[in-house]
Amino acid sequence: MPDDDVGLEAAFAGEPAFVPYLAAGDPSYEASLEYVEALERGGADVIELGLPFSEPIAEGSTIQEAVVRSLEGGMTPERFFEFVADLDVDVPLVCMTYYNLIYQYGESEGPRPFVERAAALGIQGFVVPDLPAEEADPLRDACDEFGLDLVFIVAPTTVDDRLERIMDQVSGYVYVQARLGVTGAKDDVSDQTGASLERLSAWDVPKAVGFGIKTGEHASEVVAAGADGVIVGSALVDIVADGHREDRTIVETAQRLESKAHELKQGALEGGRRRSGESLAESEPT
């Protein structure tokens, strides 16, 4: 169970944050506990935990397959909350799921019962990819009541009134989608990243870039371009999938995850040093 005294925005203070994602329960409850804890050892500042939904429209094939493994292993909303309670981590946790699971939880419809249960277990925020900002008031109200953050995803095409609406609703950090399409590790950093960050510069909330980040060098490039942190999912889920497919031990896969997390965190820190050095160079008299 996480330490709920460490807020999401505070996790970005002082240095670039590394925010990994894994689907809870992939490929099994016990293995997944070890894998999430390995991410913290590797340097995670916030961990996004996926609560699997049967129709993950925002996800590429890598995470869709993780969702299938988790569901086949018996993951449910109630089991997810048990999973959070069993975790031994001290970094903030964010639940990434789809709105139907939140809305239908509990004896009465609406997001409040789910948010109340999540808050009691120390979850500090939500990412809900299928919830438009225009329909988010009930969840926003429940999050405000229980002191949780609501993170929104901003795509490269999000502009004007829609962008304003999202940024009025967001708290904790904003998830900056680096490229169009669905999630998945890529071989390069999108050239849309800098423009997306520039478009959000007027708002004083941490900006974490995701979609396609695969290596420490990618993390460095994104932070050097102005991000406050990086979000990495598919590159980590690939390690879980490889371990499952190749019948590796839980310990071996956990070690690989910890090593990859360390690489990505160090890349983010290097990007912060690059950005600081560039700023200093620009300010020196000629």
Buried (B, 14 or more C-beta within 10 A) or exposed (E): BBEBEBBBBBBBEEBBBBBBBBBBBBBBBEBBBBBBBBBBBBBBBBBBBBBBBEEBEBBBEBBBBBBBBBBEBEBBBEBBBBBBEEBEBEBBBBBBBBBBBBBEBBEEEBBBBBBBBBBEBBBBBBBBBBBEBEEBEBBBBBBEEBEBBBBBBBBBEBEEEBBEBBBEBBBBBBBBBBBEEBBBBBEEBBEBBBEBBEBBEEBEBBBBBBBBBBBBBBBBBBBBBBBBBBBBBBBBBBBBBEBBEEEBEBEEBBBBBBBBBBBBBBBBBBBBBBBEEEEEEEEEEE
